[in-house]
Amino acid sequence: MKRVGLLVGRERTFPEALITRINERGKGEVIAEMVKVGGVRAADEPPRYDLIIDRISHEVPFYRAFMKRAALEGTIVINNPFWWSADDKFFNYSLANKLGVAVPRTVLLPQKSYIEGITSESLRNLEYPLDWQGIIEYVGLPAILKPFDGGGWKHVSRVNSLEELLAVYDQTGTLCMVLQEFIPFDKFVRCYCIGQQEVMIMPYDPTKPYLSGEQYRHDPNYLSPELAERVAQDVRTLCRALGYDINTVEFAIRDATPYAIDFMNPAPDADLYSVGEFYHNWVTDAVTDLVFRKLEEGAHVAYQWDALLTGRASGLQALPESVREIGAGVAATVGNIVSEAASVVNDVIDSVIGPEEDKPKRSRSPRGTSRKPSSPRRKKPEGHS
């Protein structure tokens, strides 16, 4: 018997439907249930689950540490907790550029405020003052100011002038932000991607309130066949490069060009009352298929520590067919970035991004004091996230 666990937050309809589907199909040989976890020991313990679908650890550090521990014991974790921890939206935009996927012009901004212990001496490498006029001229106005690693439309603002940008920026506190070109879109779509292959394109209105029943609509002819094919291909390219088995990708479409706006959503909305019955059933069935495929394949993600634990000379494996089309130049560049971002990244991602390089040791920042940041503004703009 194989056991599948779901680690979830407040959502109800999707986890309940997924558990029901898996149990009906598993017929007692595969059992799905909610994960229950308390104190987690560092000592060796047999895995309680063959596979866990993680929907909440990005918001609960205890869960994220538990997911990494489960992966160490051989549990298949969807999505990969190590890469998810290292990933951020600005890196995503930079990667998309190199992969040939259209993205808006984007600039990473230094934080407005810093945690206690960071002083002006800690920031001697920062350019000051920032060339705000040059940044505006590059990105254009209006623009979207948002966290470099956020989600759920939190702390997202549309700014229409330099003065408005500075006023909003002054309220962002310790959040690291990006300023992004606003795409006045003709059409907007959010796309499920399951198993890095199955794609569902959903017409989506980001200006409508959540759970209003007006955000999503089912229209198979919303995009022309040619545009739909390009969108689907861009979705697969991004999700295969990032290694996410469950994700959504959002596109703002202007003049028949799809601009990837947001593609770091490894726990995407699947609520019946949000996405509607058609999309809810589609994603539930697609994830159920993914679970059984992973269990049948015994799809163990080979992490870097495997070479030490099993005595293998190298932890690297052959590059999966699905990601071989990514160029060697892109692979080497991404490898350098990721090796700085995380000490342990799985071999699938390593195969995409190139061999791990020696990492320099980092020195501690000098101690000091700084003022506490003010609360960031939470305003949903009429535009994209």
Buried (B, 14 or more C-beta within 10 A) or exposed (E): EBBBBBBBBEBEBBBBBBBEBBBEBBEEEBBBEEBEBEEEEEEEEEBBBBBBBBBBBBEEEEBBBBBBBBBBEBBBBBBBBBBBBBBBBBBBBBBBBBBEBBBBBBBBBEBBBBEEEBBEEBBEEEEEEBEBEEBBEEBEBBBBBBBBBBBEBBBBBBBEEEEBBEEBBEBBBBBBBBBBBBBEBEBBBBBBBBBBBBBBBBBBEBEEEEEEEEBBBEEEEBBEEEBBEBBBEBBBBBBBBBBBBBBBBBBBBBEEEBBBBBBBBBBBBBBBEBBBEEBBBBBBBBBBBBBBEBBEEEBEBBBBEBBEEEEEEEBBBEBBEBBEEBEEEBBEBBBBBBBEBBEBBBBBBBBBBBEBEEEEEEEEBEEEEBEEBEEBBEEBBEBBB
